[in-house]
Structure formats: C-alpha cells, structure tokens
Amino acid sequence: MSFYVEFLTPKEEIFQQDDEECKEHAKFLMKHGHIYIDEDFPPCEETLGELRDIETNELLIENKDNPWFPPWKFSNFVNYRLNGLGSYQAWHDPHPFHVWQGQLGDCWLIAAIMCIATKRKLLEELVPRREYTMKCGLVQVRLFINERWQAITTDYYLPHINGYEWFAKMPKKQAWVAFIEKAYAKTKGKGTFGGLAGGNSHYAFTTLTGCQSRLIQVDWRTNAVTLWKDLNKWKELGFLIAAATPEQDKGSLEEKYYDDHKISDNHCYALLDFKVVDGHWLFHMGSNGMLKWNGKWSEKPGYDDEALSKMSVQDRKLSDRKTFWFEMDDFLSLFRTIYLGEFWDGWNETRIVQNIRRYATDDTQILRLNIRKSCQLVVEVVTRRRKGWHNHNLFLNIHRATADNQPGELIHTAHQYEFQISSGEFTLQPGTYFVVYASFGHYDEMENNWCIRSPSCLENCQIEFVNCPYLCVLRSVQEVFFKYGIAEKNGKVITYTWYSRQAGFVMLDNLWEKEFVRFKGYVTHNRLITKKLGCGPFLSWPVPPMSRQIVGFYSHEVYGEPELKIDIQYYKCFRFLNWYNWLDYWSFGSDLEQAVSLRN
C-alpha cells in the first residue's frame, strides 16, 4: 500500500514563465533581425503528414512542397480578409463566424474553437496577444495535455495553396484559429497536420480549456423535453456545446437528404444559443464551412437587430453565411452526437495528482477541505488505471466532518458512469469537510487527477489528503442509497433501490441474527431486454447475517432519463449452509460490495 500526492504548478505560474521566456527570446530575435523557426515542427512537407481530400478521401500529393507563408504574405484579394486595421494580428474582437475550416478533416476541432470564440479571458490565456508575434514569428499557445497545462511555442509560418490558406482560414486578418490548429497538430496530431483528420469535439474542449467533457448520443427516441432543459441549463452555466451528424452511405437516400438541405454528414457544428420562437425550440448553430442549412427556420437571421447593428458590414455578411437556426425535431432527426465541455469561465483552479497503489480492504485516502470563508466549489476527478481509461460507476460524496474528525453527514453526492466525475456546483460554509471518491470495480493501482474549482480565491480553502480505513468509503456510498434511495421493509429484510440517469443500485439490510439472505434481481430497461443482476447467470448474491450490503447494480450510457425498473427477489438460507454462503461471499465482489455489520 502506497500513496503519492503532488500539487501541480498553477497555470498562472506556467503562463507567466512562458511569457518571460518568450519575451526574452523575442528581444534576441528582433535585435539580430531574425525570424523564429520552430525546429520541432518546421514548415516543410514532412510536417504536413498524410493529407486526404475532405470530400473524396483521396490522398493529396500536390502542393505539399510549397513554401509556407507568414500571415502577412497571404493573398488579401478576398472579402473576408477586410478588418479595417490593415495589419495581421493574433486576434481582435473575435466572433464564432470568424472560425473557418480549411481543407483538413478537423471539423471536430474547428467546431470546438468556434465555441470558445466569445470567451475573451480564455483566448488571452490560449493565444496571448504580443506585439513581437508578427514581428519575429514567435507564437505562444497554451493547451491542456495529459492532465497538465503546457506552453507550446511555434512559429507563424502556415501552409498555403496559391497564396490562400490551406487549413484554417484567417478572416479579418486574425490568425488565432490557425495558430491554435498548428499548435494542436504539433502536440496532439501525431506531429503532423494530417494527424488532425478525424476526432471528437469533447476531447478538443478539454485540450482547449482543461475542463471535463462528455459525449452524449441522441436520436429520434431521445426525450426532447429533457434535452431542451439540459441544453438551457448548460448554456446558463456557460458550458461549451457542439454536435455532429452521422456518416451516411455513399449514394444513399439519406446522404441525398443531407446534401439537398445543405447539411454535411459526418460533420461537426457548434451550438451557440437556444431560443423559443412561437413555441418552437430553436438551436443557433455555427457552420465551420460554407454550407448553410436551407430547411425550416433557415431564413431567420443568426443574430437579432441589436447585435447586427453593432457589427461591421463584413461581420454581418459572415454571420449570415456561417450561422443559422435549427428546430429540435430536425436536430434529433439529423444529428446523433452532442459534445459537452463543462467549462467554468473565470473560475480559479487547483490541480492535484494522487497515485494510489493498494489491494482490497487496504486503507485508502480521502480529501479533507478546511473552509475559512463561504465559497462555491466544483470538485472533479479523472482516473487513469493501469490498463488505461475505462468506464466505472463513480461516486463523489461531500460529508460534513464530525467532532472526532470523521466523515459525518452526507450533504452532496454525484454519480457518473465514466472514467471521470464532476461534483457539479455546490456551496460550503466555514468548517471542515471530507470529499470521498469511490469507484466500483477491482483495482490495485490508479492515478486520480483532481481539480478543485471556485469563482473565489482558493486560499480560503485548505486542501489535504488523509489516510482512512476503506470502510469509510464503503459507508459513504451506502449512505447515498440509505439517504436518497427507496426503502422497503419486509420482515427481517430491508431493500433500498436508488436510480441515477446512468444506473440503478440495490442495497439490502439483512436483520436476521444467524441466517444468510440471498438476493437476485432483474432490471428492465425501456430500450433493452431484461438483464439479470447479481453474480453469474444462475447464482444469487449472499448477504451475511446482521449486515448491510450493495447487492446489485446496472449501468447504461443512454442519455436522458430512461425507464429503469429493478425486480428484486430474495430468500432466507438454511443455517447449515452458512459455510457455503461464506465461501460464496468471499469469492466475488469488489471493495464496494463488501458487507458492513449492523450490530453496532
């Protein structure tokens, strides 16, 4: 059993050090009249990698030996280049419709970048505006990679075809999208631009913001009311949202329908806003290309008169060409994936890496928070196990500390069936609290990446890990079902059923003094056939005398609030079979499926 905890360097310090180093480097370059060249990602054919036509998927071999251009050398004979300022810059007054995909299959990344276009504080962190960038070619981009903030330095040279951008466009002479795309290709695209072809926007959300992100599958069966409530809740919280269409068979009627209505299949779009108009639920969508939906509500301007009156003529044209409105019914008919980035704009963060190596029933660690001043918090954990990322039933429980410094009253809980979990927003008053992170499944080694967020200064929150018996974790999870579950008592047996959006759990109290109770159950899902709960296809689950035990659970990844019903069956065993029941009990189950005595 061993534990190792590391508090990571705050991103502000990482960015400040990056600024200082780049400033000194830029001074040297300008003093000697040099232009910076990124030797790790040089402007050459090898850096382009394998490129394919985004329409036909044919391998591209022409133009790969073209010299790369600095931004100011690209052709200005296009209307979208006008900015009224004359010179190129990293960014100035960016809008989502300034984000424009080039001839590279990275719509997933471009859609994510479109979603952050109005987050000015974030943009200043990602692509800081420095005068020396366009003078000496030194570009700074900050990305969240492998659970760490990293400062990426590259040059301003970009590939072209006939003097125009090959990849991300630069409307109004703003290069920030192209710079992010290039830094992303250097670090996450296997070292080439071609490595960016194909991906998912939720991963891009995490890389761009450091936030947790999720993929949600939807279709015509999705509950529209639930989705609409969630979308508006996420919008109010400032989260980032994108959506993707599925790939259609070539020449199929489905592909023709997409083509006829100017919606690309196998393509990602930004979801910018949501509005009710005459009882219709509308999505404001951003296209990272030039195709614009021509179906219902397509004639509605992307922005209202007040917003349009503040835009330049060029911006009004771009907003009309690259944004449109979409109705809920059409969305659920044509889209299959929603990407969600749980971005907490302007919140401070503390990041901690916790490495745990332990065996079943060994002690573990929980987080203790000493709060000096009332504050809002969000606690996040991302778990990497020895064999990589795997979905598990995760719980994140907040307990008020008792007088003897133990987890006491449960005041907040969160559940997720993933490799990551977020507590969501909650408020703590001054005092001491414990954060208990629990994961179902067998494990002996894992890395937990913690992030504590708050809109206020985290100096008012003392954070430390403390060792405790694993029984504390087990009791914490059982308390969720005891406090929030549905209890039914039948003689000497009490069952508790608890449902979340992604799971159903059963806990059982066996109040018999000497006899085991064996449990088995079946779960019925409105989209699936009946599934058996318990251990194996024929066995039931043994619960020792006078004990409480989690005896069954079922997890799913269907979005919304699907109808999940658990049918519970149990029976008391003969006492002479106790030896068999004990053997069965110790042979199966994870840490969280151990029994807790009720004799105290």
Number of C-alpha atoms within 10 A of each C-alpha: 11 11 15 11 15 11 13 12 13 14 20 13 10 14 20 12 13 18 16 11 11 19 16 10 16 23 13 13 18 15 10 9 11 13 17 20 16 16 9 11 20 16 21 16 17 14 20 19 17 16 21 17 12 15 9 7 10 10 11 11 11 8 13 19 13 15 14 21 17 15 23 15 12 20 13 14 10 10 12 17 19 16 17 10 10 10 13 19 20 25 18 16 10 21 16 23 22 23 30 23 26 20 17 20 24 26 29 29 29 27 31 32 26 26 23 23 19 14 14 14 11 16 21 14 18 22 21 20 18 16 11 17 21 21 16 22 22 23 27 26 25 26 24 19 16 9 17 17 21 17 21 18 18 22 24 28 25 22 26 19 15 10 15 19 21 16 22 25 22 27 22 26 25 23 24 27 26 25 24 24 22 26 25 26 21 22 15 18 17 14 20 22 26 19 22 24 18 15 15 22 32 27 21 25 31 22 24 27 24 23 24 22 24 19 18 15 16 22 15 14 9 16 15 17 11 12 16 17 11 13 18 15 12 17 16 9 14 15 21 27 28 26 27 24 21 15 13 15 11 9 8 9 11 15 17 15 14 16 14 13 14 15 20 24 20 15 21 29 30 30 26 21 16 18 15 10 9 6 7 12 17 21 22 18 23 27 29 30 20 13 15 21 24 15 15 12 14 15 12 13 17 22 16 9 9 8 10 16 11 10 12 12 10 16 20 18 15 20 21 16 19 22 28 24 28 23 20 16 13 13 17 18 13 20 21 18 19 22 27 25 27 23 22 21 16 13 16 18 23 17 20 20 20 19 19 20 15 16 14 13 13 15 16 22 20 19 16 24 21 18 19 16 16 14 18 15 22 18 21 21 24 19 24 17 17 11 8 9 13 12 15 17 20 23 24 23 24 27 20 21 20 13 9 7 12 16 24 17 15 19 13 17 21 16 21 22 21 18 19 25 23 23 21 14 14 15 11 19 13 14 14 21 25 26 25 21 21 21 23 16 14 12 16 13 17 17 19 20 20 23 21 20 21 21 15 17 13 20 10 15 22 12 17 15 17 10 11 14 13 19 17 18 25 20 17 27 22 22 16 18 21 18 12 13 18 13 16 12 11 7 9 13 18 15 23 20 23 19 21 15 18 20 19 18 20 26 23 28 25 27 20 16 12 14 20 25 25 21 23 20 19 18 21 16 16 11 11 9 9 14 14 19 24 21 17 10 9 8 13 20 25 29 29 26 20 22 19 24 24 25 27 24 21 21 17 13 14 15 17 18 14 17 10 19 15 23 14 15 11 17 13 16 16 12 11 9 11 17 10 10 22 14 11 17 17 11 9 14 18 15 21 24 19 21 24 18 14 12 9 4
